[in-house]
Amino acid sequence: MDAVRLLTTDDLRRWRTCPRHFWLHRRQEEGAPPVEDDASSDAHVVAGPAVQEAIRASYPGATVLPEPATPQEWAEATQHTAALLNEGLWNLPGQAILGACLASDDGALVRMDVLAAGALGVRLFKVKLATVGDEADVDEVALWAHVAARCGLRVQSVGMLLVDTAFVYPGLGCYAGLFREVDLAPVLGSRDVPNWLISMRACERGAEPASDPGAHCTKTDSCAHVNHCGSLHTDRLPLRPDSLDVLGRELATELRLKGYRTVHQVPVEWLPDARRRRAWRAIREGRPEIEPNARAAMEALPYPRIALRIHTIGFATPIWPGTRPYHTLPYLWAADIQSAPDQGVQHRSFLADERGDPRRAFAESLIDAMGTEGAILAYNAGFERNRIQELALHFEDLATELEALLPRLADLFLMARQHYYHPAMCGSWSFKSVFGALAPELKLDQFECPGVADAQSAFAESLQKQTTPQRQQLLRQALLHQAQDETEALRRMVSLFEHAGPVSPDT
């Protein structure tokens, strides 16, 4: 079987999004390293270490086929699927194949999440680690149904298995009820799969399709050919430091109507508030701008001063008893504690492990580290406030001590908005933008651990049963190192504000 030339569900997703993307992907030079992109709309979901257990819980008697990666493996998977079907799968209610692979006589190759037995035929389901599906999911299931029918199967029903957020995990691997079935049969009639396949073949054989770059270029944040096509949609382009959009989209639109193209051209009197005028000065002068009263705002904060960062995760497949899908759960805190101006900094932290629900240990260790006095400094402190309040509601015996932390929270985000602007922020006040400008050497926009893209993925991998102790230690060290860099960045902002200089007058 030539799995490369057969049309797959990923090919369909690419073609429906952008024919040029599909054409370029199919025309990759033979023997060259493939230019990969993640066509899945689940690409950014934190599935959790128990996702396979959860799927199998719905089909305890299922046969699981591993995902093929090579043409030979695809051939073996289709042969294995055919053998199982020849054994009379549809005559055995409750049976299923997870990862069934079928190839149709009109050139399509698919791998189905669930092919289950029904009273009148086979039932096809796409597993979606989300609460809703999208049009691309319906397209994919329509292709599955088409291929199954071309292979001689009687299709009883097609649908999706979506996460039910009302599910509460009882523990002991009991995931029955996590997924709810959604019937897609009523909407499949609008999917003309046979003509789609014909059009995809024609597109592949023809010249490179015309395609104007637009919003579709960043629909999944993953197109590997954006440089080939040119500029992306303007709403998703990284802004230039002097772009009018750093002043706000609505104001930028008004300024463009007046004929301005960059911040350098805009008279300061057109800017409605001190924050935008501060950004205007910083951009024109090419250096950060700090209001002089930032020093007084910072000096008003009492010691001990504690720079605090909290990290959370929400697994699609819950792993701790009593938690729900996407339940926002804290798993890491880090703090730099300075008792007095002339004293050093003590770093403390907590990182959950695989032993169970970390919330009580998280809360108790946080109470112990925060003490009873001083300012707790956070960036966008509403996030930390909400997490602490959630813990107080969950643990009545700790509520008084946790709630006592709330009045001590000081928001460095609000202080920065009132007193600071750096041209490299490009109008963004996110943690990574602000501290990427203030402390670029800390590389807070990168998670420095091979094989993982971010802290949540690293933590999820660290909980996997198959993760080796050496790999787990590497992941945990990377998580703690990043958190320590984040608290260091907060302290740098405090120091910067404490040494604020005079501001230039409006001109």
N, C-alpha and C positions, 0 to 999 in steps of 0.2 A: 504493500500500500504506500502510495506517495502522499504522506500526510502533509507535506509542504504545499502541494498544489490543490488539495481539496480545500473547500471553503469552510471556515470554522465560525463559531459564534463570535469570536473576537473580530474576525474579518467583517462580519455583518455589523457589529457595533461601530467599527471604524468607517465602513462605507455609509452607514446611515448618518453618521456625524459629519463626515467630510470625505467625498469621493477621492480627493487628491491624497489624503492621508492613507486611505486604503490602497491606492495605486502605488504610492511610494513604498509602503510597507511590503507589498507583494513583489516589487521590483528590486528589492535589495539584492546586491550582487551575490551570486552563488559562491559559497566558501568564505564570505566576509563575516565578521562578527555581527550578529543580528542587532539592529537598533530596536531595543525593547521599549515598550510603554505599557503601563498598566491600564487596560481598558475597563477594568472592573469599577463599578460605582461603589464597591465595598472597600476600595483600596485604603481608605483612611480609618476604617473601623477597627477598634481594639477588640478583637474577637474574644480573647481570653484563652487561658490554657486548656479549658475543658470543652471547646467548641465541638470537637469530634464526638466526645462522650454524649453531648446534648443531642446531636443529630441521631446517633445510634439509639438513644433512649426511646425515640419515637418509632424506631424499627428494630427491635431487639433481635429479630431473626435475619437481619439483612446480611447480604454478602457485600463486602466492601472491596472495590477495585482501586488500586493505587493510581494516582494521576500519572498518565504517560507523558514522557518528555521527548522521546525520539520516535522516528517513523516505525522502527521495529516494535517499540513498546505500544504504540498506537495499534499496530496490526495485532499484537498479542491481546490487547484489551478488547478489541472488537470481536476477536475469535472467542475469548472467554465469555463475553456478553452473549454472543450467539449460542454458545453451549448451554449457558444457564437458561436462556429463553427456550431452547429446544427441550429442556427438561420439564417444561410446562409451568412456568412461573405464574401465569394468570389463573391457573387452577388451584393455587395455594394461597388463599386469603391471608393477609398479614405478612407475606414475604415481600422482599424488595431487593433491588440492587442499588447501592450507593456508588455513583461514578460509572454508570453504564455507558459504554461507548458504541455508537452506531455510525455507519457510513451509508449514505443513500446512493442510489444508482444515478442521480443527477448531480453528484459531485460535492455533497456536503458531509462534513464530519463533525459529530457533536459528542460531548460528554455531559450526561445528565446528572444533576445532583441526586435526584431520587426517581427511580423507576419502580413503582410499587404495583402489587397485584390488586385487582378489583374484581367485583363479582361479574362484570361484563367485559373486562379487558384490562389494559394497563392504565395506571395513573401516573402522570408526570408532574414533578414538583421542582421548582427552583427554590433553593434555600437562600434567603436574603437576611443578612444580619442587620436588619433595620425594621422600623415599624411600618414603613410604606415602601412600595416599589415605584419604579418609574417606567417611562415608555420603552427604554432600552431593555428592561427586564421582560416586558411583554413581547418585544421583538424576539428575544432569545428563546423564550418558551414556545413562541409560534414556530421557530425554526426546528426546535426539538420535536414538536408534534408532527411537522411535515416530514422529517426524517423517519420518525417512528412509523408513520403511515406508509411511507415508501418502502420500508423494510418489512411490510406485511403485518404489523402489529395492529390490533384493534384498540384504539385509544378511547378509553372510557371518559377520562377527565384530565384537565391540565390546570395547574395553579401554582401558587407560591406559598411557601412557608415563611411567615413573617414573625418577628419577635413580639411576644405578648408582654407588654410592660407591667401587666397586673400579676405576672408570675412571681412568686417568692420562692427562692431556692430553699428546700428543706434540708439539704445536705445529703451525704452518702451517695452522691452521683445520681440522684433522682431528678431527672430533667424532663420527665413526661409532663407536657402542658406548656413548655417554654414557647413552642411555635403554634401559631394559629393558621389554619388553612384559608386561603383566599382563592376563589374560583375565577379563572381567567377566560373560561370558554366564551362568555358573552362579548368579549372585546377582540377575540382572535379573528373574527370575520374581516376586519379592516386590514389585516396583514396578508398581503399577496406574496407569500414566500416564493412560489415558483417563478414569478416574474422578477422578484428580487434577485434570485440566483442567476437568471439569464442576464439581467442588467449588470450584475457584478462581474460576470465573465466578460461581457462586452467592454466594461470599463477597464478590466485588467489587460485585455488585448489591445486596447486603443492607445491613443496618445495621452500624455499627461493631462488630466482634467484641469480646467480653470477653476480657481477657488479663491475668492477674496478673503484675506485674513479678517477674522471677526471674533465674536464671542465664542464661537465653537472651538477656536484654537486652544482655549483654556478650559473647556468644559469639564475635563477630568484632571487638569493640572499636569498632564503627562505626555502630550504630543511630542514625539521625538524629532519632528520635522519642522519646528517653528522657524528655525534659522533659514531653512530652504525657502520658506514661503514669505519671509520678511516680517514686518512689524506685526505685533499682536494687537488685539483689541485695546483701544486706548484706556478703557476702564481697568485693565489688568496690567498695564505697563508699569514698571518701576518708575516713579516720578523723578525728574531732575530736581536738584535742590532749589532751583529758581523757577520751577513750574508754578503757574498761577494756582494750580490745584492744591498746593501746600497751604493755601490760605482758606481752603474750604471749597467744595464743589460748586455750591450755589453762588458764592462771591466770585469764583473764577469765571463762571458763565457770564455774570454781569460785566466783569472787567473785559472779557473778550469782546462783548458787544460794544464796548467803548473803544476797542481797537488795541488793547494791550495784549502782549504775548508772553512776557516774563515779569517776574516780580521787580526786576531792576527798572522797568519802565513805569511802574505804578507810583503816582504821587502818594505820599504818606497820608494825605488828608482823605483819600478814598477808603482808608482802612477804618472800620468802625470801632475797634476796641484795642486795649493795650496789648493783649496777647498777639494779635496779628501785627501790630506795629513793632513789637519786639522781634517777631520772626522776620519782618521786613528789614530791620536794622542788621540782624545777624546774617541774613543772606547777602545784603549789599556789602557788608564789611568782611564777609568770609570768615567769621569766627563766632564762637558761641556767645550768647548774650545772657547775662545774669543781672536781675534787678538787685539794687543794693539792699532792699529790705528783706531779701532772702536770708541774710545773716541773722537778723533779729528773729525771724520766724523759726529758724533752726535753734538758736540759742535759748528760745523759750521752752524747748523740750527738755524734760528733766532726765537726769541719770538715775539708774543705769539705762543706757540706750541699747535696745535690742533690735538688730536688723533681722527680720523674719521672712522666710519663704516657705510656702506650703505647696506640695504637689498632690494632685488627685488623679484618679483614674475611674472610668466607668465601663466595665466589661459588658459587651453584648451578651455574653454567657456568664452569668454570675458564678463565682467560685466559693463564696463564703455563705454559710447558712444565714437566713434572715435577710439577705440582700436581693435586690431586683435587677433586671437588665438595665444597663446604663446608670445604675445608682452611683452618684458621685461620691467616691470614697477617698479619704486622705490616706496616703501611704508613706509620705516622706515630709519631714520638716527639717529645716536647717536654720541656725541662728548664730549671729555674731554678737557677743555680749560685751559691752564696755561699761565698767562700773563707774569710772570717773574720767575726766579729760586727760589726765596724766597717766592713766593705766593702760595696760595692754588689752588685747581682745581675746576673749575665750570663745572658741567655736564649739558648738554642740549640735547634735543632729539625731534623728530617728529615721530608720528605714525598715519598712516591714519585710518579713520573709515569708516562706511558704507554709508556715505553721498554722495559719488561720486568720480569721478576721482581725485586722490590726487596730481597730478603732480604739479599744480601751487602752492598749499599750501606748498608742499614739497620744491619746488625751492625757494620760497620767504623766508621760514623759514631758509633754509640752507644759503642763502645769508646773512640774518640778523645775524646768529650765527657765520659765518666764518669771518666777518669783512673784512678789506682790507689789513691787514698786517700779517706777520708771516708764519710759516711753517705748512702745513696740512699733517699730518703723516697718512699714510694708508699702509696696507699690501697687496701687489700686486696691487699697485695704478692704474694700467691700467684699472681695473674694475671701480673704482670711476671716473676716467677720462672719460671713455666712457659714464657713466650715466650722468655726468654733461654736456658733449657735446650734448647728445641726448636732454636734457632739453633745452639747448641753441638753438638748431635747432627748437624745438617745440614752444618756447616762444620768439619771436623776441624782445619783449620789455624788456626781462630779459637777453638777450644774452650777452650784454657787461659785466654785473656784473658776470654772471656765467663763462664766458670765462676768466675773471680776476682771477678766483680761480685756473685755470689749472697750471700756472707756479709755484704756491706755493706748489703743491703736491710733497711730498717726499716719496719714496717707501722703507718701512722697509723690504720688501721681498728682494730687491736687496742688502740692507745693511747686512741682515742676511746671504745671500749667500756668501758675500765677507768676512765676519768677524766672523761667528758663526757656531758651531755645537754642538748638544746635543745627546748623544748616544740613548736616548729614542725616537728620531725622526725616527730612523730606515730608514734613507735615504729619507724620505718624507719631502717636503718643503711646504705642505699645511698649511693653517692657523691652523687647528685643531691639526695637528701633531706638529708643532713648538711650539705653545702656550700650548698644552697639556703637552709638556716636560718642558717648561719654567715655567708654572703656573698650575700644575696639580690640585691644590685645587679648581680652578675655574670651573672645569668640563665642559669645553667648547664643549666637544663631546656629551653632554647630554642636552636635552631640558626638563627642570624641570617643567612639567605641566602634570597632569594625563590625559591620553586619547589621547595625540597627540605625534607624533614622532619627529617633527621638527618645526622650526619657520614658514615655509611656510604653513604647515598644520594648525598650530594654527591661523595664520592670516586668512586663508580661512574660517575656522570655525567661527571666530569672525564676519564674514560678513553674515553668514547664518541668514535668517529671523527667524528661529526657535530657535536660540541660546538665552538662557535666559540672562537678564542683569547681573546676578551674574556670569554666566559662561563666558560671554564676558569680564567682568572685570578681571576675573582670567586669561584668555588668554592674555589680553593686559598687565597685570602686568608681566606675564612670558616673553613676548616679550621684554618689556623694561628692565627687569632685565638681560636677556641674553645679550642684546646690551650693557648695562652698564658694564657687566663683560668683554665683548670683548674690549671695550675702555680701561678698566683697564689693560687688558693684553698687549695692545699696549704700555701703559705708563710704564709697567714693563720692556719691552724690551728696551725702551729708557733709563730708569734708569740703567739697566744692562750694556748697551753699554757705558754710561757715566762713569761708574766705572770699565771699562775694565782693566784687569791686564796683566802682561807679558805673552808671549806665549812661550811654550817649544820649543827648537830648534829641527830640524829633527835629528833623530838618525839612 
